[in-house]
């Protein structure tokens, strides 16, 4: 494949299927080809050299493809709805203080078939497989398996790396009577919508409130909606039940 500097990659959005369609992402080629009046072939070669081929029967000529960012939960396997973001810089908050930051949150890319108002998941890819791994939050017996990522701070919502991550806004409040440092965030990412424009993406934020519950210091994590005019990506798995909040034990 051509190098990234020589290539124009496909933007997120809707594409008419027509007779043939080629979508190009970093180190990933996707092609659709009409093989009959009521069927298409699908071919995908990803960044790891893995090839996926499918036959897609269609009932109508009015079939479209949607390419969108989705939560990073499928590679290398679907095992969890939780994400563990390890911040590259610790955030130190004094007593009864607050901070507002932007971070880079990993994503995957979903390919949907569109029939009228119905969005049907077809396939997904990751453009960053080397940084796609699992991590455990908590003890081996009772901890939560998470998708783990070491993430850097972003400057604003326009600072995402195309096809690799989305920008997330995090508000942190320390209601404790002493200073506290936070270096990681664990949350159910399926409660957060993703949004896209051209090749950029953003994701609903989270609010972290550090407080005392009984004799334990905890961080309560809840999703917050983004106020944006960017397009909303469809949910990859509509069967998932919302969790709405998460609690972390402070160190």
Buried (B, 14 or more C-beta within 10 A) or exposed (E): EEEEEEEEBBBBBEBEBEEEBEBBBBBBBBBBBBEEEEEBBBBBBBBEEEEEEEEBEBEEEEBBBBBBBBBBBBBEEEEBBBBBBEBEEEBEBEEEBBBEBBBBBBBBBBBBBBBEEEBEBBBBBBBBBEBBBEBEBEEEEEEBBBBBBBBEBBEEBEBBBBBBBBBBBBBBBBBBEEEBEBEBBBBBBBBBBBBBBEBBBBBBBBBBBBBEEEEEBBBBBBBBEBEEEBBEBBBBEEEBEEBEBBEBEBE
